């Protein structure tokens, strides 16, 4: 499984508006395309920073799902023009993780490996 760790730096004063947009518009669209979304996790030290995760079954699936998202009408015609002006910057890190880790993220159980199982 692939976990995409995204850190967003939001322009000063726009955190609440961005998070509202993110939760009401961006997350449902991504989930409708079978992109797993976990978060947002608010940075404890910086008001205008948050992290969220997207999960994909493989790098190939990630490429296909992102293409469907960012080349789709809803993103191009409605959401991109709202989201992007609110961001100062964002960073993306990809990690290859075992399936149990992603399942634990989605269910909120934490990330403790099952005994004797390693599906990485």
Backbone as a chain_set.jsonl record, in Angstrom:
{"seq": "XXXXXXXXXXXXXXXXXXXXXXXXXXXXXXXXXXXXXXXXXXXXXXXXXXXXXXXXXXXXXXXXXXXXXXXXXXXXXXXXXXXXXXXXXXXXXXXXXXXXXXXXXXXXXXXXXXXXXXXX", "coords": {"N": [[0.848, -1.182, 0.0], [0.354, 2.287, -0.571], [1.024, 5.256, 1.105], [0.321, 8.585, 0.999], [1.643, 11.363, 2.303], [0.627, 14.447, 3.134], [1.475, 17.763, 3.697], [0.073, 20.756, 4.465], [0.442, 24.22, 4.149], [-1.266, 26.863, 5.071], [-2.451, 30.035, 3.994], [-2.181, 32.864, 6.13], [-4.802, 33.346, 8.42], [-6.716, 31.951, 6.993], [-7.228, 29.378, 7.735], [-9.585, 28.148, 8.968], [-11.516, 28.497, 6.938], [-10.293, 27.079, 4.867], [-10.148, 24.459, 5.947], [-12.864, 23.902, 6.269], [-13.704, 23.936, 3.571], [-12.062, 21.836, 2.654], [-13.04, 19.585, 4.116], [-15.764, 19.545, 3.374], [-15.85, 19.616, 0.568], [-13.429, 18.713, -0.858], [-12.633, 16.237, 0.374], [-15.001, 14.498, 0.146], [-15.124, 14.343, -2.702], [-12.702, 13.064, -3.321], [-13.017, 10.627, -1.961], [-15.145, 9.627, -3.416], [-13.842, 8.79, -5.633], [-12.558, 6.588, -4.765], [-10.243, 7.141, -3.344], [-8.476, 6.867, -0.448], [-8.836, 8.817, 2.44], [-7.384, 10.233, 5.246], [-7.556, 12.155, 8.072], [-8.042, 15.703, 8.479], [-5.0, 16.324, 10.328], [-4.28, 18.533, 12.723], [-1.595, 20.754, 13.07], [0.163, 20.98, 16.052], [1.77, 23.073, 16.821], [1.738, 25.093, 14.937], [-0.601, 27.242, 13.713], [-1.537, 27.462, 11.08], [-0.963, 25.162, 9.67], [-1.493, 21.895, 8.53], [-1.713, 18.309, 8.412], [-2.481, 15.626, 6.267], [-3.5, 12.407, 5.101], [-3.398, 10.35, 2.225], [-4.489, 7.301, 0.854], [-3.467, 4.579, -1.185], [-3.702, 1.681, -3.272], [-1.45, 1.032, -4.819], [1.435, 2.389, -6.577], [0.822, 2.75, -9.277], [-2.002, 2.787, -9.199], [-2.277, 5.101, -7.671], [-1.348, 7.064, -9.467], [-3.326, 6.851, -11.49], [-5.693, 7.426, -10.049], [-5.186, 10.014, -9.085], [-4.998, 11.338, -11.523], [-7.648, 11.08, -12.425], [-8.879, 12.628, -10.474], [-7.641, 15.276, -10.592], [-7.879, 15.95, -13.268], [-10.519, 15.9, -13.627], [-13.826, 17.283, -14.107], [-15.105, 18.509, -11.842], [-12.968, 19.194, -10.071], [-11.342, 20.81, -11.764], [-13.159, 22.801, -12.663], [-14.513, 23.789, -10.423], [-13.295, 23.415, -7.815], [-10.445, 23.741, -7.719], [-9.896, 26.489, -8.155], [-10.779, 27.566, -5.805], [-9.367, 26.271, -3.73], [-6.507, 26.438, -4.222], [-5.646, 29.237, -4.104], [-5.731, 29.655, -1.355], [-3.573, 28.418, -0.245], [-0.238, 28.586, 0.973], [1.88, 26.865, 0.533], [2.64, 23.389, -0.142], [3.702, 20.125, 0.855], [4.694, 16.856, -0.163], [5.066, 13.507, 0.738], [5.829, 10.176, -0.027], [5.11, 6.938, 1.156], [5.741, 3.49, 1.383], [3.776, 1.095, 2.797], [2.661, -1.557, 5.022], [-0.442, -3.325, 4.491], [-1.997, -3.679, 6.844], [-1.308, -1.431, 8.313], [-2.494, 0.718, 6.952], [-5.178, -0.059, 7.183], [-5.46, 0.137, 9.968], [-5.084, 2.904, 10.258], [-7.378, 3.873, 8.958], [-9.408, 2.865, 10.57], [-8.824, 3.898, 12.994], [-7.48, 2.524, 14.965], [-4.845, 2.7, 15.679], [-1.356, 1.957, 15.071], [-0.311, -0.768, 15.407], [1.514, -3.601, 14.705], [0.167, -6.681, 13.542], [0.716, -9.699, 15.296], [3.21, -11.829, 14.101], [2.576, -11.413, 11.437], [3.368, -10.087, 8.357], [2.761, -8.196, 5.782], [4.024, -6.533, 4.07]], "CA": [[0.0, 0.0, 0.0], [1.057, 3.565, -0.626], [0.453, 6.364, 1.871], [0.794, 9.9, 0.577], [1.578, 12.252, 3.459], [0.575, 15.8, 2.589], [1.523, 18.841, 4.68], [-0.422, 21.991, 3.86], [0.705, 25.496, 4.809], [-2.379, 27.701, 4.631], [-2.214, 31.462, 4.186], [-2.612, 33.366, 7.437], [-6.196, 33.722, 8.585], [-7.618, 31.176, 6.137], [-7.281, 27.983, 8.185], [-10.951, 27.654, 9.146], [-12.162, 28.43, 5.623], [-9.712, 25.982, 4.101], [-10.562, 23.178, 6.527], [-14.275, 23.714, 5.925], [-13.69, 23.55, 2.163], [-11.425, 20.523, 2.562], [-13.923, 18.54, 4.634], [-17.06, 19.529, 2.676], [-15.735, 19.497, -0.888], [-12.303, 17.92, -1.356], [-12.664, 14.861, 0.879], [-16.028, 13.685, -0.527], [-14.75, 14.093, -4.091], [-11.648, 12.05, -3.353], [-13.589, 9.34, -1.562], [-15.979, 9.138, -4.519], [-12.906, 8.187, -6.59], [-11.912, 5.506, -4.007], [-9.006, 7.572, -2.705], [-8.63, 6.875, 1.004], [-8.409, 10.068, 3.056], [-7.321, 10.188, 6.701], [-7.18, 13.475, 8.568], [-6.774, 16.367, 8.712], [-4.371, 16.385, 11.632], [-3.865, 19.924, 12.898], [-0.273, 20.923, 13.664], [0.028, 21.476, 17.426], [2.603, 24.255, 17.031], [1.533, 26.12, 13.91], [-2.036, 27.352, 13.439], [-1.886, 27.409, 9.664], [-0.376, 23.965, 9.077], [-2.09, 20.614, 8.873], [-1.26, 17.144, 7.667], [-3.493, 14.615, 6.001], [-2.963, 11.253, 4.397], [-4.21, 9.679, 1.213], [-4.027, 5.93, 0.718], [-3.624, 3.992, -2.51], [-3.238, 0.301, -3.285], [-0.164, 0.916, -5.509], [1.846, 3.62, -7.263], [0.041, 2.856, -10.522], [-3.347, 3.227, -8.818], [-2.159, 6.494, -7.259], [-1.281, 7.884, -10.682], [-4.636, 6.824, -12.153], [-6.693, 8.106, -9.213], [-4.874, 11.441, -9.1], [-5.381, 11.845, -12.852], [-9.115, 11.202, -12.424], [-9.236, 13.745, -9.601], [-7.18, 16.594, -11.027], [-8.335, 16.236, -14.626], [-11.971, 15.838, -13.626], [-14.552, 18.552, -14.223], [-15.382, 19.154, -10.546], [-11.75, 19.842, -9.589], [-10.907, 21.865, -12.677], [-14.135, 23.881, -12.843], [-15.096, 24.295, -9.177], [-12.536, 23.342, -6.568], [-9.07, 24.229, -7.82], [-9.855, 27.953, -8.032], [-11.048, 27.898, -4.401], [-8.345, 25.709, -2.854], [-5.116, 26.834, -4.441], [-5.3, 30.571, -3.592], [-5.643, 29.662, 0.103], [-2.352, 27.736, 0.182], [1.108, 29.14, 0.801], [2.657, 25.79, -0.078], [2.372, 22.064, 0.395], [4.744, 19.132, 0.652], [4.175, 15.498, -0.295], [6.001, 12.404, 0.938], [5.201, 8.876, -0.263], [5.662, 5.822, 1.925], [5.19, 2.162, 1.14], [3.464, 0.558, 4.12], [1.849, -2.77, 4.975], [-1.895, -3.131, 4.449], [-2.545, -3.548, 8.194], [-1.089, -0.071, 8.762], [-3.543, 1.537, 6.341], [-6.446, -0.434, 7.819], [-5.479, 0.728, 11.301], [-5.302, 4.341, 10.092], [-8.765, 4.118, 8.582], [-10.321, 2.502, 11.662], [-8.441, 4.619, 14.198], [-6.985, 1.599, 15.988], [-3.417, 2.851, 15.909], [-0.539, 1.239, 14.104], [0.413, -1.875, 16.001], [1.564, -4.709, 13.749], [-0.353, -7.962, 13.999], [1.767, -10.635, 15.643], [3.544, -12.86, 13.136], [2.092, -11.102, 10.095], [4.039, -8.973, 7.692], [2.326, -8.229, 4.389], [4.699, -5.476, 3.313]], "C": [[0.892, 1.243, 0.0], [0.295, 4.57, 0.238], [1.135, 7.633, 1.396], [0.561, 10.838, 1.751], [1.682, 13.677, 2.936], [0.549, 16.813, 3.739], [1.125, 20.127, 3.975], [-0.105, 23.183, 4.753], [-0.314, 26.473, 4.237], [-2.039, 29.168, 4.879], [-2.851, 31.926, 5.489], [-4.077, 33.79, 7.418], [-7.193, 32.893, 7.791], [-7.783, 29.723, 6.58], [-8.703, 27.454, 8.269], [-11.675, 27.517, 7.808], [-11.605, 27.267, 4.807], [-10.164, 24.634, 4.638], [-12.024, 22.887, 6.234], [-14.409, 23.266, 4.471], [-13.163, 22.128, 2.005], [-12.394, 19.415, 2.969], [-15.236, 18.434, 3.862], [-16.952, 19.221, 1.184], [-14.654, 18.506, -1.33], [-12.355, 16.469, -0.9], [-13.757, 14.034, 0.209], [-15.692, 13.38, -1.99], [-13.699, 12.988, -4.167], [-12.19, 10.673, -2.967], [-14.489, 8.772, -2.652], [-15.13, 8.476, -5.605], [-12.11, 7.048, -5.943], [-10.531, 5.868, -3.489], [-9.274, 7.606, -1.203], [-8.081, 8.169, 1.575], [-8.488, 9.911, 4.571], [-6.829, 11.549, 7.17], [-8.279, 14.46, 8.244], [-6.316, 16.254, 10.169], [-3.787, 17.785, 11.761], [-2.506, 19.964, 13.592], [-0.434, 21.569, 15.043], [0.794, 22.767, 17.671], [2.325, 25.402, 16.07], [0.066, 26.139, 13.485], [-2.414, 27.126, 11.983], [-1.236, 26.233, 8.93], [-1.208, 22.76, 9.491], [-1.589, 19.536, 7.943], [-2.458, 16.248, 7.423], [-2.875, 13.545, 5.13], [-3.943, 10.787, 3.344], [-3.623, 8.287, 1.036], [-4.395, 5.375, -0.648], [-3.106, 2.559, -2.48], [-1.857, 0.119, -3.931], [0.201, 2.268, -6.119], [1.064, 3.821, -8.555], [-1.371, 3.358, -10.221], [-3.326, 4.689, -8.396], [-2.153, 7.41, -8.476], [-2.644, 7.973, -11.363], [-5.68, 7.602, -11.358], [-6.442, 9.613, -9.181], [-5.24, 12.063, -10.445], [-6.892, 12.057, -12.909], [-9.561, 12.393, -11.584], [-8.903, 15.084, -10.254], [-7.543, 16.94, -12.467], [-9.852, 16.199, -14.739], [-12.611, 17.219, -13.617], [-14.737, 19.255, -12.88], [-14.136, 19.858, -10.021], [-11.395, 21.026, -10.476], [-11.854, 23.061, -12.709], [-14.655, 24.496, -11.55], [-14.108, 24.426, -8.029], [-11.137, 23.937, -6.629], [-8.979, 25.736, -7.583], [-10.18, 28.433, -6.621], [-9.871, 27.48, -3.525], [-6.974, 26.361, -3.019], [-4.78, 28.249, -3.955], [-5.192, 30.642, -2.065], [-4.34, 29.059, 0.621], [-1.108, 28.576, -0.038], [1.952, 28.121, 0.053], [2.15, 24.461, 0.46], [3.524, 21.144, 0.038], [4.093, 17.765, 0.605], [5.321, 14.514, -0.094], [5.228, 11.118, 0.704], [5.902, 7.822, 0.576], [4.965, 4.541, 1.503], [5.0, 1.508, 2.502], [2.673, -0.732, 3.979], [0.361, -2.447, 5.03], [-2.475, -2.931, 5.842], [-2.4, -2.124, 8.705], [-2.174, 0.856, 8.225], [-4.896, 1.212, 6.97], [-6.557, 0.155, 9.21], [-5.688, 2.238, 11.239], [-6.777, 4.641, 9.849], [-9.737, 3.831, 9.715], [-9.98, 3.21, 12.959], [-7.896, 3.738, 15.299], [-5.529, 1.832, 16.354], [-2.655, 1.991, 14.936], [0.314, 0.176, 14.766], [0.355, -3.076, 15.071], [0.942, -5.962, 14.339], [0.798, -8.923, 14.26], [1.967, -11.675, 14.553], [3.088, -12.589, 11.722], [2.854, -9.925, 9.55], [3.681, -9.034, 6.218], [2.938, -7.125, 3.563], [5.318, -6.075, 2.081]], "O": [[2.016, 1.234, 0.502], [-0.921, 4.715, 0.115], [2.362, 7.738, 1.392], [-0.58, 11.079, 2.147], [2.701, 14.067, 2.365], [-0.29, 16.729, 4.636], [1.763, 20.537, 3.005], [-0.354, 23.157, 5.959], [-0.237, 26.86, 3.071], [-1.401, 29.495, 5.879], [-3.91, 31.446, 5.893], [-4.524, 34.499, 6.517], [-8.399, 33.11, 7.906], [-8.408, 28.926, 5.879], [-9.001, 26.408, 7.694], [-12.37, 26.528, 7.575], [-12.354, 26.555, 4.138], [-10.528, 23.752, 3.86], [-12.386, 21.739, 5.978], [-15.143, 22.323, 4.174], [-13.759, 21.314, 1.3], [-12.55, 18.425, 2.254], [-15.768, 17.335, 3.711], [-17.863, 18.631, 0.603], [-14.931, 17.573, -2.084], [-12.143, 15.562, -1.704], [-13.46, 12.938, -0.266], [-15.949, 12.273, -2.464], [-13.806, 12.081, -4.992], [-11.845, 9.67, -3.593], [-14.586, 7.553, -2.796], [-15.642, 7.691, -6.404], [-11.11, 6.593, -6.499], [-9.724, 4.977, -3.222], [-10.188, 8.29, -0.744], [-6.972, 8.576, 1.228], [-9.518, 9.51, 5.114], [-5.797, 12.035, 6.708], [-9.347, 14.065, 7.775], [-7.117, 16.112, 11.093], [-2.903, 18.171, 10.996], [-2.298, 19.279, 14.594], [-1.1, 22.596, 15.173], [0.503, 23.486, 18.627], [2.645, 26.554, 16.363], [-0.442, 25.151, 12.954], [-3.51, 26.643, 11.695], [-0.99, 26.299, 7.725], [-1.581, 22.62, 10.655], [-1.107, 19.805, 6.843], [-3.342, 16.127, 8.272], [-1.842, 13.764, 4.497], [-5.158, 10.822, 3.541], [-2.405, 8.112, 1.065], [-5.464, 5.651, -1.192], [-2.17, 2.256, -1.741], [-1.162, -0.85, -3.623], [-0.626, 3.178, -6.171], [0.686, 4.945, -8.885], [-1.878, 4.248, -10.904], [-4.246, 5.44, -8.718], [-2.867, 8.412, -8.511], [-3.066, 9.056, -11.768], [-6.465, 8.355, -11.935], [-7.386, 10.4, -9.244], [-5.737, 13.188, -10.496], [-7.36, 13.092, -13.385], [-10.512, 13.088, -11.943], [-9.783, 15.923, -10.446], [-7.516, 18.112, -12.843], [-10.408, 16.437, -15.812], [-12.008, 18.195, -13.173], [-14.547, 20.467, -12.787], [-14.223, 21.0, -9.569], [-11.172, 22.13, -9.978], [-11.406, 24.205, -12.775], [-15.183, 25.607, -11.567], [-14.089, 25.448, -7.343], [-10.696, 24.576, -5.673], [-8.078, 26.201, -6.885], [-9.89, 29.578, -6.275], [-9.427, 28.25, -2.673], [-6.362, 26.785, -2.038], [-3.686, 28.44, -3.423], [-4.618, 31.594, -1.536], [-4.037, 29.178, 1.808], [-0.936, 29.197, -1.087], [2.639, 28.444, -0.916], [1.343, 24.412, 1.389], [4.228, 21.355, -0.95], [3.068, 17.533, 1.247], [6.398, 14.663, -0.672], [4.101, 10.975, 1.178], [7.128, 7.813, 0.693], [3.753, 4.516, 1.292], [5.952, 1.381, 3.272], [2.076, -0.98, 2.931], [-0.038, -1.41, 5.559], [-3.362, -2.095, 6.017], [-3.259, -1.643, 9.445], [-2.71, 1.683, 8.962], [-5.676, 2.119, 7.259], [-7.626, 0.624, 9.6], [-6.395, 2.797, 12.077], [-7.348, 5.547, 10.456], [-10.778, 4.479, 9.816], [-10.742, 3.143, 13.923], [-7.851, 4.155, 16.456], [-5.032, 1.193, 17.281], [-3.251, 1.359, 14.064], [1.542, 0.227, 14.688], [-0.729, -3.52, 14.69], [1.165, -6.275, 15.509], [1.765, -8.943, 13.498], [1.014, -12.327, 14.127], [3.205, -13.47, 10.87], [2.972, -8.888, 10.202], [4.243, -9.843, 5.479], [2.445, -6.806, 2.481], [5.941, -5.361, 1.294]]}, "num_chains": 1, "name": "protein.A"}
